[in-house]
Amino acid sequence: MTDPWITGGPKTPPMYKTDLAAIGPIDVLLVTHAHVDHIGDAPAVAKANNIKLYGPADMVTPLTTLGILPADLGRRFNKTGRVNPVPGIAVTAVQAEHSSLLVWKNPATEKMESHPAGEPMGYIIELENGFKIWHMGDTGLFSDMKFISEHYKPDLVMVPIGGNFTMAPDDAAFALRTWIKPKMVIPMHYNSNPMTKGTLAEFQAAMKGGNIKIIPMTEGETVQF
């Protein structure tokens, strides 16, 4: 599970929005950065499944020091770091061009507080059979996307296309067609926020004529490879 914004997500299927346990057991939990639509229910998922929350070192630290997450369930690492959260799975943190801030309601004062939360990440997730997924997290364009692709050779890329906070559809298409050239792509981070106006149709149009397979997904859908 990556960036589980579930109970607060406006498009979460009702069966999960009111019952995190309905998702089923979680083996690996990754968070790319601390914005609410990414960290979301991650601490609750970690505690319910008694698993570690893996994320940027300077995001995990305030989660534990503020008492949001038990210290033994936080696992700190950082960009270019690699971890093996369970046997057979390798997760490598890579660059993302974005920001990270933890907003938390202090139970003692009932006031909202803002805490620095390290730098955002993307993840290269290598499964037992060698299949590699690049979850970009939230990011804008950066030229080292080419290096990351050439070095890690992802089979599937999950790319944000919403604009405003991340790449817009045309920028995402440029990165995929010019630098990354994966076999498959799942567009994400669009159609859930009035400020993320990029659309699937715009992305598909910008990708037209290429041989990268676009896999659109809707909330609650499962795709197998």
C-alpha positions as CSV (number, residue, x, y, z in Angstrom):
1,M,0.0,0.0,0.0
2,T,1.3,3.4,-1.0
3,D,-0.1,6.8,0.2
4,P,-3.4,5.6,1.7
5,W,-5.7,8.5,1.7
6,I,-8.8,6.5,2.4
7,T,-11.2,7.7,5.1
8,G,-10.7,11.4,4.0
9,G,-10.6,10.6,0.3
10,P,-13.6,12.1,-1.6
11,K,-13.8,9.2,-4.0
12,T,-13.0,6.3,-1.7
13,P,-15.5,3.4,-2.2
14,P,-17.9,3.4,0.8
15,M,-16.9,-0.1,1.9
16,Y,-13.4,1.2,2.7
17,K,-14.1,4.7,3.7
18,T,-15.8,3.6,6.9
19,D,-13.8,0.4,7.6
20,L,-10.1,0.3,6.9
21,A,-10.1,-3.4,7.9
22,A,-12.2,-4.1,4.8
23,I,-9.1,-3.5,2.6
24,G,-7.6,-6.7,4.0
25,P,-4.2,-7.4,5.4
26,I,-1.3,-5.1,4.3
27,D,2.2,-6.4,4.1
28,V,4.1,-3.3,3.0
29,L,3.3,0.3,3.7
30,L,5.0,3.2,1.9
31,V,4.4,6.9,2.1
32,T,6.0,9.4,-0.4
33,H,5.5,12.6,1.6
34,A,3.4,14.1,4.4
35,H,0.7,16.0,2.7
36,V,-2.7,14.9,4.0
37,D,-3.8,13.3,0.7
38,H,-0.8,11.0,0.8
39,I,0.0,10.3,4.5
40,G,-3.8,10.1,5.1
41,D,-4.5,6.9,7.1
42,A,-1.0,5.5,7.0
43,P,-0.4,5.6,10.8
44,A,-3.7,3.9,11.4
45,V,-2.9,1.3,8.8
46,A,0.5,0.7,10.3
47,K,-1.0,0.2,13.8
48,A,-3.9,-2.0,12.6
49,N,-1.6,-4.3,10.7
50,N,1.3,-4.0,13.1
51,I,3.7,-3.2,10.2
52,K,6.3,-0.5,9.7
53,L,5.5,2.7,7.9
54,Y,8.4,3.3,5.4
55,G,9.0,6.9,4.4
56,P,11.4,9.9,4.2
57,A,13.5,10.0,7.4
58,D,12.5,13.5,8.3
59,M,8.8,12.7,7.9
60,V,8.9,9.6,10.0
61,T,10.7,11.3,12.9
62,P,8.0,13.9,13.6
63,L,5.4,11.1,13.3
64,T,7.0,9.3,16.2
65,T,8.1,12.2,18.3
66,L,4.6,13.7,18.2
67,G,3.1,10.4,19.2
68,I,1.2,9.9,16.0
69,L,3.0,6.6,15.3
70,P,4.7,4.3,17.7
71,A,8.5,4.5,17.3
72,D,8.8,0.7,16.6
73,L,6.5,1.1,13.6
74,G,8.4,3.9,11.9
75,R,11.2,3.0,9.4
76,R,13.3,5.9,8.2
77,F,15.2,6.0,5.0
78,N,15.9,8.5,2.3
79,K,16.4,9.3,-1.4
80,T,18.7,6.8,-3.1
81,G,18.2,4.4,-0.1
82,R,17.0,0.8,-0.5
83,V,15.1,-1.3,1.9
84,N,13.6,-4.9,1.9
85,P,10.4,-4.5,3.8
86,V,9.5,-8.2,3.4
87,P,11.4,-11.1,1.8
88,G,11.6,-10.8,-2.0
89,I,10.5,-7.2,-2.2
90,A,13.0,-4.3,-2.7
91,V,12.0,-0.7,-2.5
92,T,14.4,2.1,-3.6
93,A,13.7,5.7,-2.9
94,V,14.2,8.1,-5.8
95,Q,13.9,11.8,-6.4
96,A,10.6,13.7,-6.6
97,E,10.2,17.4,-7.1
98,H,7.6,18.5,-4.7
99,S,7.4,19.5,-1.0
100,S,6.4,17.9,2.3
101,L,4.7,19.3,5.4
102,L,2.9,17.5,8.2
103,V,-0.3,19.3,9.5
104,W,-1.4,17.9,12.8
105,K,-4.1,18.7,15.4
106,N,-2.4,18.9,18.8
107,P,-4.7,17.0,21.2
108,A,-3.5,19.1,24.1
109,T,-4.3,22.5,22.6
110,E,-6.9,21.4,19.9
111,K,-5.0,23.6,17.5
112,M,-3.6,22.7,14.1
113,E,0.2,22.7,13.8
114,S,2.5,22.6,10.8
115,H,5.7,20.5,11.1
116,P,8.5,20.2,8.5
117,A,8.4,16.7,7.1
118,G,11.6,16.0,5.1
119,E,11.8,15.8,1.3
120,P,9.3,13.9,-0.9
121,M,10.2,10.7,-2.7
122,G,9.2,8.4,-5.5
123,Y,9.7,4.6,-5.2
124,I,11.0,1.9,-7.4
125,I,9.2,-1.2,-6.1
126,E,10.7,-4.5,-7.4
127,L,8.5,-7.5,-6.8
128,E,9.6,-11.2,-6.3
129,N,9.4,-11.9,-10.1
130,G,11.6,-8.9,-11.0
131,F,8.6,-6.7,-12.2
132,K,9.4,-3.1,-11.4
133,I,7.0,-0.3,-10.6
134,W,8.0,3.3,-10.4
135,H,5.5,5.1,-8.2
136,M,6.5,8.7,-8.8
137,G,4.6,10.2,-5.9
138,D,3.8,13.9,-6.4
139,T,6.4,15.5,-8.8
140,G,7.1,18.0,-11.4
141,L,9.5,17.5,-14.3
142,F,13.2,16.9,-13.6
143,S,15.8,15.7,-16.1
144,D,17.0,12.9,-13.9
145,M,13.8,11.0,-14.7
146,K,15.9,9.8,-17.7
147,F,18.7,8.6,-15.4
148,I,16.2,6.8,-13.0
149,S,14.6,5.1,-16.0
150,E,17.8,4.0,-17.6
151,H,19.2,2.7,-14.3
152,Y,16.2,1.0,-12.8
153,K,14.3,0.1,-16.0
154,P,10.7,0.2,-14.6
155,D,8.1,-1.9,-16.4
156,L,5.2,0.2,-15.1
157,V,5.2,3.8,-14.1
158,M,2.5,5.5,-12.0
159,V,2.6,9.2,-13.0
160,P,0.7,12.2,-11.7
161,I,-1.0,14.2,-14.4
162,G,-3.3,16.6,-12.5
163,G,-1.3,19.8,-12.8
164,N,-1.1,22.7,-10.2
165,F,0.7,20.5,-7.6
166,T,2.3,18.1,-10.1
167,M,3.0,17.6,-13.8
168,A,0.1,18.4,-16.1
169,P,-0.9,15.9,-18.8
170,D,1.5,17.3,-21.4
171,D,4.5,17.4,-19.1
172,A,3.8,13.9,-17.9
173,A,3.5,12.7,-21.6
174,F,6.8,14.5,-22.4
175,A,8.6,12.7,-19.6
176,L,7.2,9.3,-20.5
177,R,7.8,9.6,-24.3
178,T,11.2,11.4,-24.2
179,W,13.0,10.2,-21.1
180,I,11.3,7.2,-19.5
181,K,9.8,5.0,-22.2
182,P,8.2,2.3,-20.0
183,K,6.0,-0.6,-21.2
184,M,3.0,0.6,-19.3
185,V,1.7,3.7,-17.4
186,I,-1.0,4.3,-14.9
187,P,-2.0,8.0,-14.6
188,M,-2.8,9.2,-11.1
189,H,-3.4,12.3,-9.0
190,Y,-6.1,13.8,-11.1
191,N,-9.9,14.2,-11.1
192,S,-10.2,14.3,-7.3
193,N,-9.4,17.9,-6.5
194,P,-10.7,21.1,-8.1
195,M,-7.2,22.4,-8.5
196,T,-5.9,19.3,-10.3
197,K,-7.6,20.0,-13.6
198,G,-5.6,17.7,-15.8
199,T,-7.7,15.0,-17.4
200,L,-7.3,11.5,-18.6
201,A,-8.5,12.6,-22.1
202,E,-5.8,15.3,-22.2
203,F,-3.1,12.7,-21.2
204,Q,-4.3,10.2,-23.7
205,A,-4.2,12.8,-26.5
206,A,-0.7,13.9,-25.5
207,M,0.4,10.2,-25.6
208,K,-1.2,9.5,-28.9
209,G,1.0,7.8,-31.5
210,G,3.3,6.1,-29.0
211,N,3.6,2.5,-28.0
212,I,3.3,2.9,-24.2
213,K,0.2,1.1,-22.9
214,I,-2.0,3.5,-20.8
215,I,-3.9,1.7,-18.0
216,P,-6.6,4.0,-16.7
217,M,-7.9,3.0,-13.2
218,T,-10.9,4.0,-11.1
219,E,-11.4,3.9,-7.4
220,G,-11.7,0.4,-6.0
221,E,-10.5,-1.3,-9.2
222,T,-7.9,-4.1,-9.3
223,V,-5.5,-4.6,-12.2
224,Q,-3.2,-7.6,-12.6
225,F,0.0,-7.9,-14.7
